[in-house]
Amino acid sequence: MPPPRRPPPAAVRWRARRPAPDRGYLYVPDHLRPADRAELLAWLATLRPIWEQRYSTLRPPPPGREQRTLLRPVYWLGNWQFACLGYYMPPHGTRDRCVAAEPFPPVLARLVAAVEARVRAEWHPADVPPGWRLDTCLVNFYGERLDPATGKWVDAARVGEHRDLEPGPVASLSLGERALMQFVERGASGPPARTQWLDDGSLQVFGGPRWKDQLLHRVQRVDDKRDLDLPPAIDGFRTRRVNFTFRHVPPADVVPFARLAPRARDDVRGYVAELAASSAFWRAALAEEAKAR
Ligand SMILES: O=C(O)CCC(=O)C(=O)O
């Protein structure tokens, strides 16, 4: 009879349980369940995304640059980082950049709570800052836009390389055509450190110094195989992919529209009025600011 198996020595047991080296990166295909997808699509149909200008009269384009409309329409939840306010850029660019925005709809609140729980359970605690919550969502629309000058449809389904500066892990959910995401070393021209197709219904989470600071990420292209036109209907735009990126902005850095610095308020009042046309939240924000003036 063979001798009874002895448990492995402690060092071996520890190695076997050690998380994978890429513990700052998670990709889950087929994350979205059909019922959540249906709820998400129904909610998307109620949104009225806006086209923002990159600069304003008070924050004009730097020398050599021109005023331009963002490549794609956007919608933000939790807080809205208007492009012309300069986005959220800690450690110094934190004031008067994040304007309190609509809360997440129930389906996103549920999905985000599950992602937060998973990150807290699986991530290295040092990579999850105190108070971290995925309280901000940028809804990105990828597709083609109608060029008013030429009357032609132009592909606008990409994002150039950048970092997300909000602290802690960033999560993203994808809907529609798959997108080619690449992570590249900052300041290097070699091959991408990771290339990942983000499939319909997938979840991606990345965090920690390697994924957030050392690497930049970009969306190289989005497939165009399924003849999709996802909701909502947007004038001059056909959407074949929607991506929700969830980030953390510390609540102390989020300011109601009525309490933005006066010059910043002037910069974004037109956008808030546009949003107010189809959102009770933004109507209330506009009314509160009008009273405070
Ligand atoms: O669309 C995506 O998958 C990524 C979007 C992104 O990089 C961002 O919102 O910062």
Ligand as a Chemical Component Dictionary entry (heavy atoms), coordinates in Angstrom:
data_LIG
# 
_chem_comp.id                   LIG 
_chem_comp.type                 NON-POLYMER 
_chem_comp.pdbx_formal_charge   0 
_chem_comp.three_letter_code    LIG 
# 
loop_
_chem_comp_atom.comp_id 
_chem_comp_atom.atom_id 
_chem_comp_atom.alt_atom_id 
_chem_comp_atom.type_symbol 
_chem_comp_atom.charge 
_chem_comp_atom.model_Cartn_x 
_chem_comp_atom.model_Cartn_y 
_chem_comp_atom.model_Cartn_z 
_chem_comp_atom.pdbx_ordinal 
LIG O1 O1 O 0 -13.614 52.086 -25.375 1  
LIG C1 C1 C 0 -12.808 51.528 -24.666 2  
LIG O2 O2 O 0 -12.777 50.313 -24.545 3  
LIG C2 C2 C 0 -11.756 52.321 -23.910 4  
LIG C3 C3 C 0 -12.153 53.743 -23.657 5  
LIG C4 C4 C 0 -11.069 54.518 -22.990 6  
LIG O3 O3 O 0 -9.914  54.254 -23.172 7  
LIG C5 C5 C 0 -11.427 55.606 -22.077 8  
LIG O4 O4 O 0 -12.620 55.943 -21.943 9  
LIG O5 O5 O 0 -10.507 56.157 -21.452 10 
# 
loop_
_chem_comp_bond.comp_id 
_chem_comp_bond.atom_id_1 
_chem_comp_bond.atom_id_2 
_chem_comp_bond.value_order 
_chem_comp_bond.pdbx_ordinal 
LIG O1 C1 DOUB 1 
LIG C1 O2 SING 2 
LIG C1 C2 SING 3 
LIG C2 C3 SING 4 
LIG C3 C4 SING 5 
LIG C4 O3 DOUB 6 
LIG C4 C5 SING 7 
LIG C5 O4 DOUB 8 
LIG C5 O5 SING 9 
# 
